[in-house]
């Protein structure tokens, strides 16, 4: 379970959001909404442990430990910056992340699912924007984690690849995972819980 208690974020004493108290159970899909500047990206980065909240706590797992206490990777975060090393090949990038999660055995499945087999030896700077996004998304399979944090991950994907991504998210949630995503688009998840950060501004 992922729990947020009285979470708040301020910039120069201006409230971006505050007093978010909510828990997410396994098998959940959560759609973060809000106007530009409402803190969607900041909240995802806080959940990933990259950024600290101004107030409140975040706990995760069966023992409800603060995320700062978790030593091994507990989530897969894909943000606006795709965290791809452009000078490395597709395979080298995916291998780098898989090693961090001790899940090298999943690399083949990741390459296959996102149809990257034909470009595994291609350096990422030579790829189209769509294929670079697919290299980043391959981490969802090659990095074995229960919590996925996704920021506008449907950009630069054509309709067929969006469908592939949506099916993967549904499968992950059905298998006990938690998926939290921010998107300006409606990704058509009938069971998604919607959280509008504009409701937590004051």
N, C-alpha and C positions, 0 to 999 in steps of 0.2 A: 504494500500500500504506500502511496505517496501522499504526504500530508503537508499542508501549508497552514501556519498559524499566525494570524495577525500580520501578514506579510505587507510591507510597505516599501515604496521607492520614492525618494525625493531628489530633486536636482536644484541646488541653490535655494533650499527651503520651499521650493514649489512641489506640490504633491503631483506625482505622475499616477500612482495608484496607492491605495492604503487599505488596511484592514481586510485583506483577503484571507479567509479561513475556510478551507475546503479540503476534502480528502478524495483521492481517486483510487478506486479498487481495481484489481486485475480485470482484464477483459473490457477496458474502457477506451473510448476514443473521444478526445476533447478538442473542440475547435475554438481557438482563441480569436476573438474579434475585437475591433476597436478602431477608432480613427488613427491616422498617422500621428505618432507621438504619444500614443496611449500606453506604451510600455510593453508591447507584445514581445519584441525581440529581447528586451531587458529581462522580462520574466522568464523566457526560455533559457537565457544565459544563467540566470540565478538557479533555475532547476538543474542545470548542467554543472553547477559549481564553478562556473567561469567568472561570475560577477556576484558580488555580495549585496544582499538587500539592505535597505536603510533601517529596517526594523522587522521583527518577526523571525520565525524559524521554518526550516524545511527538513522533514524527516522522510526516510524511505526504507522499505524492506520489512521483513517479518518482525524484526526487533525494533522498528521505528527509530533507527539511529539518525542523528543529524548527518546530512550528506558530507559535511567536512570530516566526519569520522570514517568514511568509507574509503578504504585504501585501494581496492581494485576498481577498475572502470565499472560503473553501475548503469550507465546510460549510453545511448548513441545519439549525438547531437549533430545535426546538419543545418548550418546557418547560411546566411547570405554569402559569406566567404566559404568556399567549398572545401578548404583544407586539402587541396590537391597540390602535390609537388610537380610543377609543370615539366621539369627536366627529367622526371622519372617516367617509366612506362606505366601503362595501365596495370599490369600485373604487379609491378614493384609498389605502386601506390596501395593496392588492395592488400598485398602481403604485409606492408608496414602496419596497417591498422589491425589486421587479423592477429599479428603477433602480440599486440598490446592486450588483446583479449584472450590469448591462448586458444584461438579458434581457426588455425590455419586449415583444418580439415573442411571448412565451409567455403573456401575460396572458389573451388570449382562450381559449387552451386550458385554462388554470387555472380560469377562470370556468365554462367548459362542463363540465369533468370533474366538478367538485363542484356542478354545477347551481345556480350562483349568479347566473345571468343576470337573473333577475327581481328581484333585490334589489341590483343594482350601485349604485344611487343612494340606498340606505337607509343611514342612519348606524348604526354598529355597536352603539351602546347600545340601539337599538330591536330588535335581533335576539334570537332565542332562543339559549340556551346551545349548542345543537347547531349552529346556523348560524354562531355566532361561532367555534366549533371548526373548521368547514369553511373559514372565511375564513383562519384560521391555517394550515390544512393546504394551502390553495391555494398557499402559498409553496413547497411541495415541487415544484410544476410551474413556477411563475413565477420561481423563483430557481434558476438552473441550476448545480447543484453535484453532485459525485460522492458526497459523504459526507453522509448523513442521520443526525441524532441526535434521537431521539424519546422523550419522557418521558410515559408514560401517555396517549398520543395517542388511544387508543380510548375514553376516557371521554366522556360526553355525546353519543355517536353511537348511533343506532339500528342494528338488524342490517343493513339495506341499505347504510347509509353505512359501516359497518365492513367490509362486503364490498368496497365501492369502494376503501377505504383499503388493504386487504390486497392487492388486485389491483395497485394502484399500487406498493406496496412490492416485490412480486414482479417486476413489469416493470422497476423501477429496478435491482434486483439482476441480473436477466437481461441488462440492458444495460451491465453493468460497474460498477454502483454498489456502495457499501457502506452497509448500513443497520444501525444499532445502536439498539435500543429497550429501554426498561424498561417492564414491565407486570406487574401482578399476575394478569392473565388469560393464558390460553394461547391465542395468536392463530393456532394451527394452521398454522405453517410447518414442513413436514416436513423441510426441509433446514436449518433454523435451528441455529446453534451456540449452545449454552447456556453462559453463564458465571454461576456462582453466587458472588457476592461474599462470602458467608459462608465460603467456602473460603480466602479471603485475609485473614482477620481477624488471624491471628497467624503 
